[in-house]
Amino acid sequence: MDGYRKTSHAVYDIKYHVIWVTKYRYKVLQGHIAVRARELIRQGCEARGITILQGSVGKDHIHLLLSCPPSIAPSKIMQYLKGRSSRLLQDEFPELKKRYWGQHLWARGYFCATVGTVTEEIIRNYIANQFHENKDDIFKIEE
C-alpha cells in the first residue's frame, strides 16, 4: 500500500498532470506576481486536500502534477484554482487589473491528463528540467 492515500472511505492513487495559461499568453507571471500565484495555488490545494507533487510557474503558464481525492473532479479543481487565483491576484496587483480589464487572468481552457499513458517519472523529469533551475524545489518559478 506504499504510495496510496486514504480518506475515511477510500484508498486511492489519483494523479493529474494539468497546465493552464494566461489569457493572450501575456508573460505576466514574473517576480512578486509569480511568487504570489504559487502561494495562492499552494493554499488552494491544501484547503481541498490536493497534494502538489511537482509544479512550475512559467511566465505565461502554470504546470502541475497533482494528487487528489476521488471526490474532486478535475474540472472542479481547475475551476477553484483558476477562479480564486485570478480574483486574488488582480485584487493585489493593480497592473494585472488594468491589463485584464475583463477580470479574466487565465485563458478559458486547460490541459489535464491522468498519469498512466506517460509515467509519473517522465512528467516529473519534464517539469523539473523545464527551466534548468534548482532541482530540489518541487514548485519553481521561471526567471
N, C-alpha and C positions, 0 to 999 in steps of 0.2 A: 504493500500500500504506500510505498515511497513516492512522493510527488503528488499525491492526491490531497485535495482539500475537502473539508467537511462542513456541512451545515447541520442543523438539528434533524433534517430529514433526507439528506442527500450526501453522497460521496461523489466527487467529480474532479475532472481534469479538463476544463474547457479553456482553450486559448484562442484569442482572436488577434490577427495582425491588422491594424487599422491605420489609415492615413487620411488626413483631410487638409485642404489648402485654404489660403486666404482668398478672399474674393478678388478677382482680376489678377491673381498671383502676385499682388504687390508684396514687396520684400520688407514688411513692417515688423517682423518678429526678430528684433535686434536689441541688444543692450538690456535696459530695465524692463522693456515690454516682454522680451523673451523669458527673462527670469521670472517675471510675474505670471506669465502664461503657464510656465512649468509648475509654479507653485499652485495655481488655481486648479490645474489638471490633477496634480497630486492630491489636493484636498478633496476634489470631487470624486476621485476614485476611492479614496479612503472612506468617505462618507457612505458610499454604496457597496463597500465590501469587495471592491475590484483591486487586484494587485497589478502594479506595473512591473512587468518582468524586464523590459528593456524599452528605451524610448529616446527620442531626439527631437529638438526643436530646430527646424531649418528656418531660413529667412522668410520662407513663404509657405511652410507646411509643418504639420505635427505628425510624427511617425511613432506608433506604439505597438508593443506586444503586450497584451493584457490577459490576465487570468480572471475569470469572473464566475459568479454563481449561476447555476442553470435557470434561476428565476428571473434573470435580467436578459431581455432580448438585445441583440447588438444595436438595433435601431434606437432603443431607449437609452443605451449607453451613449451613443453619439448625440442624440437629442439633448441629453443632460449636459454632457461635457462641452459641446459646441455652444449651446444656448447660454449657459452660466458664464463660461469664459468670455464670450463675446460681450455680454452685457457688462460684466465687471471690468474688463479691460477698457472698454470705451468710456465707462464712468471715471476710471482712474487716469486715463491718458487722453487729454483733450485733442491731441494731434490725430488720434485714431477716430474720434467722433467727427472731426472736421473732414477727414479723408473718406470715411464711410458714413456719409450723411443719412443714408437709408437705414442705419442701425444694423447692418449685416456685415460683420467682420469676416465670417467664413463663407466660402462658396457653398452652394446648396448640397452637393453630393459628398460622398466619401467612399473610400475603398475599405472593404472588410473581407478577410479570408480566414477560415479556420486553419489552425496548424495541423497539417496532415499530408496534403499533397506536396508541400515543401516542409522539410523538417524544421523543428524549432531551432536547431543549431545553425542552419543556413540563415534563418531570419535574424538570429542574434548576431551572427558574424556580419551580415549585411548592414544592420543598424549600427553596430559597434565600429565598423570601418568606413561608414558613410562619409565622415568628415575627418578621419585620421587624427582624432584628438585623444585625450586621456581615456584609455581603455577601461579604467577602474570605475568611472562614473556610469551608472546604468541609464541615466536620463540626461543627455547632453544638450548643449546649446551651440548651434553653428555660429562661428565667429565671422 
